[in-house]
Amino acid sequence: MLMVGGMAVDFMRQESTRARLQSTLDRSILAAADMDQKQDPEAVVRDYFAKSGVKGYTLNVHVANGYDSRRVSAVTSGEIDSYFLKFLGIASLDAPAAGAAEESISNIEISLVLDVSGSMGETSASGKKKLDELKTAAKAFVDTIYAQTDPNRTTISIVPYSTQVNAGEELASKFSISKEQTVSACVDFTPEDYTKVALTTTEPLSRTAHFDPISGRSTKTPRRFVCRTEDSVKVMPVESNPAILKAKIDSLVADGYTSIEIGMKWGAALLEPEARPAIAALAADGVLPASVASRPLDNNAAETLKVIVVMTDGINTNQWLMADSYKSGLSQVWVNPDNGKLSYKGLLGFWVVGSGWKLQPDGGSDAVQLTYPELWATTGVKYNASKTADMMQSGSGVAWNLTYNLWTAGTWVSGLFHPGVYTMIGGSEKDARTDTICTAAKSAGIKIYSIGFEVTDDSAKVLEKCATTKSHFFRVNGLQIHDAFQSIANDIGKLRLTQ
C-alpha cells in the first residue's frame, strides 16, 4: 500500500511538471508566432522558459518563415527524479510537452504601379516592345495571384504612371480635388505629401492644370499634355475580377515622361484605410463591386497583407507644375468662334495671330475671351510664349531676347510682363520624393517589390532602396520580366491561408 501511494505521488509530480511545461510552451509559441513580434522567434520561446522558473528541461524550437507567415513549433521535456518508483528500478520520469502555432495572411491587397512612359514603347532585349512584355508578364501575375489565393479576399489596384497619374474623374470626385477643370484628374502633390501614405477624402488637393509645356506650336493632341486623358491610363482602384484587371493591362499605351514617386503615392494611398470612403462610394455608385466596399482594410487587421509592385524601365525625369494664378480665371487671349483665330491683348490693342495689330480682336464683338483652362486646352504654353514674343517685339520696336525659358521661369526684364506660368521638377528632386514615399509606405507595413526593366545603374539604386529588402528588387532584361512577376506572385501565393 505504501508503494502504491508513493507511485501516485511520483505520477502527480510528473503531471504537474508536464502541465507547467505545456503552459509555458503554449504561451511562448503564441508570442513567437505573432507577425508583429520583432524579436527572434526562437529567442522569444527560450526567454519564456528561462523566466518560468522550470528547471532541468530540454527544449527544441523550429521556426518556419514564409513571406508573410510564421510557424513556430517546440518540443520540451523535463526529467523528474522519482521518490518511490526508484525502489522499482525507475529512477526518473519524463514530462514531455509539444505544440505549434502559426500566423499567416488570408486578406491580400495589391497595388500594381506600372510605368507607361514613352520609353516603354521601345524595343526590349527580347526584340519585342517593352510594353508588350509588361502586359504579358502582368497578366500572368494576375492569373497566378488568383490561382493561389482566395479570390474573395484578394484585390488589386492598377496605377499606370508616366509624367503624371490620372486618377480618373470617378475616383477623383470622391476626394477633395480642386476643380479648375475636369478634362483630366491628376494631382500636384507637395513635398510634404510624400512623407505620409494616406490620402483622406477631405484634405484639399490641387488638381494638375491641363496643359502642354512641351511643344512649340498650337496643340490639341492629348498625349502632349502633362496629365494624359486616355481611359487606358486612368487608375483602376481595388478590383477583384481577374478578367477586368487583365483587360485594363491590355489597354495600356506608352507615352510621356517618368514620375515614379507619383505612381508610388497613389499606389500606397489605395492600400490605406483612409481611402475606404472613396472606395465605398464607388461601390455604392456601381462603379466597383459591392464586395470591395470595405477595402482597404485597416493596417492592423488580422491576417492582412498589403503589397506594392512598382515597375519601371527608366528613371525619374521631368514634371511640370502650373502656377495657381494661371490655373483659372480669364486669360488675355480672345478666340474667334467662327475660325478659331487667336488674338493676344497688348499695350497697343490686339495682336491677331497671322494678321498683326488690330484695335479689336479677330471676330470683333463676337470674339470670346478664353479662360486659362480653355486657353491651355487649345494651345501649348510655349506657343503662347512665342505669340507674346511676336506681339511685344513688333509693338515696341525693341528686339528683346524673349525666350521660352524666360517666359516659363517668370524672369522678365521690363517689369511690364511677368508670366512665370510654370515650374519644372527634375529627376534628382523626384528621386528624393520617391525615397520619401517608399520609406513611409514601408513604415506603414506595406511590402514593396520593385522591378527595374533594362534600367541604368542609377535607376537600379533608386528601385533597390525603395524595395522592402534587397531581395525584393528585381533587375531584369527582356523576357526576364516574366520571371520577376512570377517570382513575386509565387511568394505571395505561398502564404498559408487560414480563417
N, C-alpha and C positions, 0 to 999 in steps of 0.2 A: 504493500500500500504506500510505503514511503517513496519507493522508486517511481510508482505511477504518478504520485503527486509531484515529485521532483521533475519528471519529464514534462508535466503540464506547465510548470514554471519556466523551463527552458524554451518550450514552444511559444509561450506567451511573450517571452523576451524577444524571440526571433520575429514574431509577427509585429511587435511594437517597433522594432528597428526597421523592418521592411516597410511598414506604413509611413514611418518618418522619412525614409529614403524616397519612397514613391511620391510623397507630398512635395518634398524638396525638388525632386526631378521634374514633376509636373509644372511647378511654378517657374522653374528655371528655363525649361524649353519653351514655354509660352512667351516668356520675356525675350528669349534669344531669337525666336522666330518672327517677332514683330518687325515689319518692314521699316518702321520708324526708329528702330534700335540702331544707334550709330556705332556702338562698341562691337568688337569682335564677338560673334555669337558663341563660340566655344568658351571664350573667356568669361562671358556672362554666366554660362552654366556652371563653370568651375567656381566662380565667385559666390554663387548662391550656396554651393555645397560647403565652401570654406567658411562661410558665415553662419551655417546652420548649426554648428556645434557637433555634427555627426563625426565620429572618428572611426578609423580603421576600415575605410571603404575603398573600393576601386571604382574608377569612372572612365568610361569610353564615350566620346562625343563625336558625332558625324554631322557635318553641315553640308547641305547641297543648295547652292545658289543658282537660280535661273535669272533671266534678265530682270524680271520683277517678281520673283517668287523666292521663298526661302523655306527649306525644310530642315528642321533640327531634330535629330534622334539621339537618344542616350541610353546606355545600359550601365547600371551600377550594382554593386554588391557589397554587403557588409558581413564580416565574419563575427559570430557570437560565440565566445567561449562558454561551453556548457558547464553547468553546476552539477547536474546529476547524471546526464547522459554519458558523461565520461566514464562512469562506472560500467557502462555497457560497451565501452570502446569507441564512443563517439565524442571526440574531443571538442568539436565546434560545429556550429550550424551556419549555413549560408542564408543571407537575407537579400534576395535579388529584387531589382525593380527595373522597369524599362518603359519607354514611351517615345512618342514622336509628335511634333507639332509642325503645322505648315500654314503659311500665309501666302496667298497668291492673288493674281489680278483676274477679274472677270469683266469689269467695265472698261472699255478701251475707247479713248478719244484721240484722234489723229488729225494733225494739220499737215497737208502736203503743200509746201511752199515752193513753187516751181518757176524757174526762170524762163520767160518767154520774150527776152530781149532779141534785138535784131541778129546777133551773132548765132542764136540758136537755129537760124535758117541756113547756116553754113554747113559744109560737109564735114563729117567727123572722120576719124581714122578708119572707120568701118567702110567708108565710101558712101554712106547714107547721110541724109541730113540729121543734124543733132536732134532737132525737134521730133523727127520720126522715131529716132532711137528712144528718146524720152517717153514718147507716147506708148510705145510697145512695153517698155520697162515698167512704167507707172500703172498701166492697165493690168499687167501680170501681178504687180504688187497688190492691187485691189483684190484680184481673184484669190491670191494666197491668203491675204488677211481674212477674208470672209470664209474661206475654206477651213481655216484653223482656229477661228474664234467663234463666239456666239453672235450670229448676225443681229440678234435682237438687242445686243448690248454693246455694239460697235458702231461708231460714227466716224466719218471722215469729212473734213473741210478741205476744199481745194482753193489755194490762194495763188493765182498767177500774178507775176510781177515783172515789170520792165522799168521804165522811167518812174512809174507810179503804180499804185494798186487801186483799181476801180472797184469799190465795194458793191456797185450796182445800186440803183435808186431804191429798190425794195428794201435792201438791208440798211442803206444809209438813212432812210426815212425813220428807222427805229432808234437812231442815235440823234444827238443834238448837233447836227452838222449845219453850218450856215447855208443860206440858200440864195446867194448872189446869182446863181444859175443852176439849172437842173439837167443840163445836157450830159454832164459827167459827174461822177461821185467819188472823187479822190479826196484825201485829207492831207493838209500840210501840217505834219507833226512838228512840235517844238523839240529842242534837245532834251528838255525835262520829261517829255512824254516817253522817251526811251528808257528812263530809269525805272519805270513801272510796267507791269504786264497788262493790267486790266484796262478796259475801256468801259466806263459806265455809260448808260443811256442818257444821263442828264448833264454830263460835263460838256461845255461848249467846245466844238471842234471847228477848225477853219477849213472850209471847202477849197480845194485847189481851183484856181481860175482855169477856165477852158481856153487855152491859148497856145499858139505855136511860136516858140522862141528860136527856132532853128532856121527856117527858110527865109530867103531874102525877097520873096515875092508874095503876091496875093495867094492865100492858101485856104482850101476848103477840104483837104484830104484828111480824114480822121487820124491816120497813123502819124501825122506830123505833130499832133498836139501832145502836151505833157501828160494828160490823162486820156488814155485810149478809151474809145467808146464801144468797140465791138463787144457783142454779147459774149463771145468766146473768152474774153479776158476778164470778165467780171467774176468776183468771188462767188464760189458756191459754198455756203455755210452749212455745216452739220447735217450731212446727208447719210442715209443708211442703206440706200438702194445701190448695189454694185453696178447695175446696168446704167443708171443715171450718172454715176460717177465716171464710168468709162466713156460714156458719150461726151461728157464735159471735157475729159482729157483729149479725146479725139478731135475736138473742135478748136484746140489751141492754135494760135497763129503767132509767129515770131515777128517782133518789131520793137524799136525803141532802145533806150539806154538801160542801165542796170542799177537797181536800188534794192540790195539785199535786205537792208535794215527795215525798209517799209514792209516788205513781204513778211519778215520775221515779226514785226509789230502786230500785223493783222493775224498772222498765224497763231501767235501766242494769245492775243486777246480773245480769239474764238475758242480757247480752251479754258478761259477763266469764267467763274460763275457770274461775274458782273455782266456778262453778255447774255445771260439767260432770259431777261425780259425781252430782248430783241428777238431771240430765237422763238420764245413762246408766242410773241406777237405774229411772227411769220407763220408759225404753225396754225394759229387761230385764223389767219388770213387764207389758209390753204396753200401757201407757197411751199411750206415744208410739211412733212407728215406729222400727225399728232404725236407719234411715238417719240419724237425728239424734243418735245416741248420742255422737258425737264433738264435738257442739256444746255450748257456744260454743267456737269456735276460739281459739287463742292470739292475743293482741293483735298480736304481731309476725308472724303467719302471712302468707306471701306472698299477694298479690292478694286481700286480705280487707277488706271494707268493713263497718263496724258503724254503724248509724243508729238514732236515736230520733226518732219523730214524736210530739210531745206536743200535744194539743189541749184547749182549754177554752173555755167560754162565760162564765166568771166570774173570780173572784179567790179566793185562799185565804181561808177563813172560820174555822170552829171545829173543834177536835179535842179529845176528852176522854180523859184517862188515869186509870185507877183505881189507887188506892194498893195496893201489894203486899199489905198486911195484909187487904184486903177482896177479894182475888182468890181465896183458897182458905180452907179451914178452916170451922168451924161458926159460923153466924150466931146471933143471939139471937131468931130468929123460928121459930115452930113452925107446922106446917100440919096441919089435919085432913084425912086422906086421903079421907074419905067425902064431904065437902062443899067442900073447898078453902079453908075459912075460916082466916085467919092470926091468930096470937096473938103479941104482942110482949112479951118478958120485961122487967120493970121492977123498981123497988125494992119495990113492994107486991104483986108477983105477976105476973100476965099480963094485958096489955091485949088483949082479944079484939075484933077489928075488928067494929064494929056491935053489940057486946054489953057493952062496958065492962070493968071489972076483974073477974078471976076468980082463984081460988087456983091453978087448973090451966089449962093451955092447952085450947082447944076440942078436944074429942075425947079428953081425959084421957090415959090411958096409951097410947092408940093414936096420939096426935099424934106427928108426925115433926119432929125438929129439922133445919132446912134448912141445907145448906152454903151458902156465899156464892154459888158459881156457880148453885146451884139457886134461890136467892132472886132473883138478878138475872135469871135466865131467866124468872122468874114475874112479877115486878113491876118497875116503874121505880124509880130511885133517889129521885126526888122524891116518889113515892107513899110510899115508906118513911119519908122525912123527915116527911111530913105525919102519918103514923100515929104516929111517935115524938113529934111535937109534941102530938098529941091525948093521948097517954099521959102525958107529963110535965106538961102543963098541968092535966089532970084529977087526977092523983095528988098533985101538990104544992099545988094551990090557988093557985099563983102564975102569973099570965098572962105568962110570959116571951115575949119577942119572938123566937121561933124562926122563922127563915125558911129557905127552901131554900138561899139563899146561905150562911148561917151553917153549915148542915149540910155543904154540899159544900166550903166553903173551910176547914173544920176549925177555925173560930173559935168558942169556946164559953165563956160567962161563968162557969159554976159550977164547972168542974173535974170535975163528975160524968160528963160526957159529952163526948167529943171525937172525932167521927167522921172528918172530913177524907176523905170517901170518894173524891173525885176532884179533879183539877185540870184546867183548860182551857187550851189553847194557842190564841192568837188569830192573826189574819191577818198582822200585822207580823212576828211570830216565824216564821211559816210561810213568808213571803216570803224571809226571810233564809236559811232552810234550803233553799228552792228554789234560790236563787242558789248556795249552797254545793255542792249535789249536781250542778247543771248545770256548774259550774266543774270539779269533779272528773271528770265524765264527759268533758268536752272535753279535759282534760289527759290522759285515758286513750286519746285518739284516736277517741272516738265523735263522729260528726257529728250535730248536733241541729237538726231543723226544729221550729219552733213555729207553731201556728195559733191565733189569737185570734178566736173566732167571736162577733161582736157584743159585744165586751168594752169595758170602760171604759178611759180613758187610763192609769190606774194599773196595770190588768192588762196592758195592752199593753207598758208599760215592763218589767214582770217577764218577760214572754214574749220580748221582743226581746233582753233581756240574757241570757236562757237560751240562745238560739239560737247556732249556731256563728258566724254573722255577721249583720248587719242584713238582708242579702238572704235569709237563711234563715228570717226571720219573716214570716208572712202574717197581715194583719189583714183579716178578711172579714165580709161581711153576706150573709144569705140564701143564694142559690144559688152565691155566690162560693166557698163552702166546697168545692164540687166542683172548681172551678178550682185551688184551693190544693192539694188532694190530688193532682190530675193533674199539676200542675207539679212536685211533689216526686217522684212516680213516674217522670215523664219524665226528670228529672235523673238518677235512679238508673239508669234504663233506657238512658241514652246511653253508659254505660260500655262500653269496648271489652273484650269478654270474651275472655280468652286463656287457654291451657292450656299 
